[in-house]
Amino acid sequence: MDKFLKKKRDIDECNPESEQTSNVESCSSKKAKPRPTRKYNESYLRFGFSWTGNVDNPQPVCLVCGIKMSNESMLPSKLGKDFKSKHSHLQDKPTSYFKRMSGQQGKAADSFKKFNDCF
């Protein structure tokens, strides 16, 4: 309860419309820091995940069902938990199986682009 009250007081101090006078410098230092973006690691293939999107801000993609997840989910523990809960029947597959899946999806995307270019 004390945390809530303290947090509310801090917000009131930073509010310029508030009746209380406050120091502007103290409010600017309390801004949220941007979250670091996580990078893709090849070892995530053992969980059945590849990546998509920008190289600077990759998003994990499940190779089995195709679900895109947020960049914050790119942790081995979160990827492993998702893989075990949704695709437990594929837990015993080797990493080469998922590499093959990734390559097949890349080939399918390339053939789709070629087909679209014809029209």
Contact map, one row per residue, 1 for C-alpha under 8 A:
11111000000000000000000000000000000000000000000000000000000000000000000000000000000000000000000000000000000000000000000
11111100000000000000000000000000000000000000000000000000000000000000000000000000000000000000000000000000000000000000000
11111110000000000000000000000000000000000000000000000000000000000000000000000000000000000000000000000000000000000000000
11111111000000000000000000000000000000000000000000000000000000000000000000000000000000000000000000000000000000000000000
11111111100000000000000000000000000000000000000000000000000000000000000000000000000000000000000000000000000000000000000
01111111110000000000000000000000000000000000000000000000000000000000000000000000000000000000000000000000000000000000000
00111111111000000000000000000000000000000000000000000000000000000000000000000000000000000000000000000000000000000000000
00011111111100000000000000000000000000000000000000000000000000000000000000000000000000000000000000000000000000000000000
00001111111110000000000000000000000000000000000000000000000000000000000000000000000000000000000000000000000000000000000
00000111111111000000000000000000000000000000000000000000000000000000000000000000000000000000000000000000000000000000000
00000011111111100000000000000000000000000000000000000000000000000000000000000000000000000000000000000000000000000000000
00000001111111100101000000000000000000000000000000000000000000000000000000000000000000000000000000000000000000000000000
00000000111111110101110000100000000000000000000000000000000000000000000000000000000000000000000000000000000000000000000
00000000011111110000011101100000000000000000000000000000000000000000000000000000000000000000000000000000000000000000000
00000000001111111100000000000000000000000000000000000000000000000000000000000000000000000000000000000000000000000000000
00000000000011111100000000000000000000000000000000000000000000000000000000000000000000000000000000000000000000000000000
00000000000000111110000000000000000000000000000000000000000000000000000000000000000000000000000000000000000000000000000
00000000000110111111100000000000000000000000000000000000000000000000000000000000000000000000000000000000000000000000000
00000000000000001111100000000000000000000000000000000000000000000000000000000000000000000000000000000000000000000000000
00000000000110000111110000000000000000000000000000000000000000000000000000000000000000000000000000000000000000000000000
00000000000010000111111000000000000000000000000000000000000000000000000000000000000000000000000000000000000000000000000
00000000000011000001111100000000000000000000000000000000000000000000000000000000000000000000000000000000000000000000000
00000000000001000000111111100000000000000000000000000000000000000000000000000000000000000000000000000000000000000000000
00000000000001000000011111110000000000000000000000000000000000000000000000000000000000000000000000000000000000000000000
00000000000000000000001111111000000000000000000000000000000000000000000000000000000000000000000000000000000000000000000
00000000000001000000001111111100000000000000000000000000000000000000000000000000000000000000000000000000000000000000000
00000000000011000000001111111110000000000000000000000000000000000000000000000000000000000000000000000000000000000000000
00000000000000000000000111111110000000000000000000000000000000000000000000000000000000000000000000000000000000000000000
00000000000000000000000011111110000000000000000000000000000000000000000000000000000000000000000000000000000000000000000
00000000000000000000000001111111000000000000000000000000000000000000000000000000000000000000000000000000000000000000000
00000000000000000000000000111111100000000000000000000000000000000000000000000000000000000000000000000000000000000000000
00000000000000000000000000000111110000000000000000000000000000000000000000000000000000000000000000000000000000000000000
00000000000000000000000000000011111000000000000000000000000000000000000000000000000000000000000000000000000000000000000
00000000000000000000000000000001111100000000000000000000000000000000000000000000000000000000000000000000000000000000000
00000000000000000000000000000000111110000000000000000000000000000000000000000000000000000000000000000000000000000000000
00000000000000000000000000000000011111000000000000000000000000000000000000000000000000000000000000000000000000000000000
00000000000000000000000000000000001111100000000000000001100000000000001100000000000000000000000000000000000000000000000
00000000000000000000000000000000000111110000000000000000110000000000001101000000000000000000000000000000000000000000000
00000000000000000000000000000000000011111000000000000001110000000000000001000000000000000000000000000000000000000000000
00000000000000000000000000000000000001111101000001100000010100000000000001000000000000000000000000000000000000000000000
00000000000000000000000000000000000000111111000000000000000000000000000000000000000000000000000000000000000000000000000
00000000000000000000000000000000000000011111100000000000000000000000000000000000000000000000000000000000000000000000000
00000000000000000000000000000000000000001111110000000000000000000000000000000000000000000000000000000000000000000000000
00000000000000000000000000000000000000011111111111000000000000000000000000010010000000000000000000000000000000000000000
00000000000000000000000000000000000000000111111111000000000000000000000000000000000000000000001001100000000000000000000
00000000000000000000000000000000000000000011111110000000000000000000000000000000000000000000011001000000000000000000000
00000000000000000000000000000000000000000001111110000000000000000000000000000011001000000010000000000000000000000000000
00000000000000000000000000000000000000000001111111000000000001110000000000000000001000000000000001000000000000000000000
00000000000000000000000000000000000000000001111111100000000111100000000000000010000000000000000000000000000000000000000
00000000000000000000000000000000000000010001100111110000000111100000000000000000000000000000000000000100000000000000000
00000000000000000000000000000000000000010000000011111000011110000000000000000000000000000000000000000000000000000000000
00000000000000000000000000000000000000000000000001111100011110000000000000000000000000000000000000000000000000000000000
00000000000000000000000000000000000000000000000000111110111000000000000000000000000000000000000000000000000000000000000
00000000000000000000000000000000000000000000000000011111110000000000000000000000000000000000000000000000000000000000000
00000000000000000000000000000000000000000000000000001111110000000000000000000000000000000000000000000000000000000000000
00000000000000000000000000000000000010100000000000000111110000000000000000000000000000000000000000000000000000000000000
00000000000000000000000000000000000011100000000000001111111000000000001000000000000000000000000000000000000000000000000
00000000000000000000000000000000000001110000000000111111111100000000001000000000000000000000000000000000000000000000000
00000000000000000000000000000000000000000000000000111000111110000001111001000000000000000000000000000000000000000000000
00000000000000000000000000000000000000010000000011110000011111000001111011000000000000000000000000000000000000000000000
00000000000000000000000000000000000000000000000011110000001111100111100000000000000000000000000000000000000000000000000
00000000000000000000000000000000000000000000000111000000000111111111000000000000000000000000000000000000000000000000000
00000000000000000000000000000000000000000000000111000000000011111100000000000000000000000000000001001100000000000000000
00000000000000000000000000000000000000000000000100000000000001111100000000000000000000000000000000000000000000000000000
00000000000000000000000000000000000000000000000000000000000001111110000000000000000000000000000000000000000000000000000
00000000000000000000000000000000000000000000000000000000000011111111000000000000000000000000000000000000000000000000000
00000000000000000000000000000000000000000000000000000000000011001111100000000000000000000000000000000000000000000000000
00000000000000000000000000000000000000000000000000000000001111000111110000000000000000000000000000000000000000000000000
00000000000000000000000000000000000000000000000000000000001110000011111010000000000000000000000000000000000000000000000
00000000000000000000000000000000000000000000000000000000001100000001111111000000000000000000000000000000000000000000000
00000000000000000000000000000000000011000000000000000000111100000000111111000000000000000000000000000000000000000000000
00000000000000000000000000000000000011000000000000000000000000000000011111100000000000000000000000000000000000000000000
00000000000000000000000000000000000000000000000000000000000100000000111111100110000000000000000000000000000000000000000
00000000000000000000000000000000000001110000000000000000001100000000011111110110000000000000000000000000000000000000000
00000000000000000000000000000000000000000000000000000000000000000000000111111110000000000000000000000000000000000000000
00000000000000000000000000000000000000000001000000000000000000000000000001111111000000000000000000000000000000000000000
00000000000000000000000000000000000000000000000000000000000000000000000000111111100000000000000000000000000000000000000
00000000000000000000000000000000000000000000000000000000000000000000000011111111110000000000000000000000000000000000000
00000000000000000000000000000000000000000001001010000000000000000000000011111111111000000000000000000000000000000000000
00000000000000000000000000000000000000000000001000000000000000000000000000011111111100000000000000000000000000000000000
00000000000000000000000000000000000000000000000000000000000000000000000000001111111110000000000000000000000000000000000
00000000000000000000000000000000000000000000000000000000000000000000000000000111111111000000000000000000000000000000000
00000000000000000000000000000000000000000000001100000000000000000000000000000011111111110010000000000000000000000000000
00000000000000000000000000000000000000000000000000000000000000000000000000000001111111110010000000000000000000000000000
00000000000000000000000000000000000000000000000000000000000000000000000000000000111111110000000000000000000000000000000
00000000000000000000000000000000000000000000000000000000000000000000000000000000011111110000000000000000000000000000000
00000000000000000000000000000000000000000000000000000000000000000000000000000000001111111110000000000000000000000000000
00000000000000000000000000000000000000000000000000000000000000000000000000000000001111111110000000000000000000000000000
00000000000000000000000000000000000000000000000000000000000000000000000000000000000000111111000000000000000000000000000
00000000000000000000000000000000000000000000000000000000000000000000000000000000000000111111100000000000000000000000000
00000000000000000000000000000000000000000000001000000000000000000000000000000000001100111111100000000000000000000000000
00000000000000000000000000000000000000000000000000000000000000000000000000000000000000001111110000000000000000000000000
00000000000000000000000000000000000000000000000000000000000000000000000000000000000000000111111010000000000000000000000
00000000000000000000000000000000000000000000010000000000000000000000000000000000000000000001111111000000000000000000000
00000000000000000000000000000000000000000000110000000000000000000000000000000000000000000000111111100000000000000000000
00000000000000000000000000000000000000000000000000000000000000000000000000000000000000000000011111110000000000000000000
00000000000000000000000000000000000000000000000000000000000000000000000000000000000000000000111111111000000000000000000
00000000000000000000000000000000000000000000110100000000000000100000000000000000000000000000011111111100000000000000000
00000000000000000000000000000000000000000000100000000000000000000000000000000000000000000000001111111110000000000000000
00000000000000000000000000000000000000000000000000000000000000000000000000000000000000000000000111111111000000000000000
00000000000000000000000000000000000000000000000000000000000000100000000000000000000000000000000011111111100000000000000
00000000000000000000000000000000000000000000000001000000000000100000000000000000000000000000000001111111110000000000000
00000000000000000000000000000000000000000000000000000000000000000000000000000000000000000000000000111111111000000000000
00000000000000000000000000000000000000000000000000000000000000000000000000000000000000000000000000011111111100000000000
00000000000000000000000000000000000000000000000000000000000000000000000000000000000000000000000000001111111110000000000
00000000000000000000000000000000000000000000000000000000000000000000000000000000000000000000000000000111111111000000000
00000000000000000000000000000000000000000000000000000000000000000000000000000000000000000000000000000011111111100000000
00000000000000000000000000000000000000000000000000000000000000000000000000000000000000000000000000000001111111110000000
00000000000000000000000000000000000000000000000000000000000000000000000000000000000000000000000000000000111111111000000
00000000000000000000000000000000000000000000000000000000000000000000000000000000000000000000000000000000011111111100000
00000000000000000000000000000000000000000000000000000000000000000000000000000000000000000000000000000000001111111110000
00000000000000000000000000000000000000000000000000000000000000000000000000000000000000000000000000000000000111111111000
00000000000000000000000000000000000000000000000000000000000000000000000000000000000000000000000000000000000011111111100
00000000000000000000000000000000000000000000000000000000000000000000000000000000000000000000000000000000000001111111110
00000000000000000000000000000000000000000000000000000000000000000000000000000000000000000000000000000000000000111111111
00000000000000000000000000000000000000000000000000000000000000000000000000000000000000000000000000000000000000011111111
00000000000000000000000000000000000000000000000000000000000000000000000000000000000000000000000000000000000000001111111
00000000000000000000000000000000000000000000000000000000000000000000000000000000000000000000000000000000000000000111111
00000000000000000000000000000000000000000000000000000000000000000000000000000000000000000000000000000000000000000011111
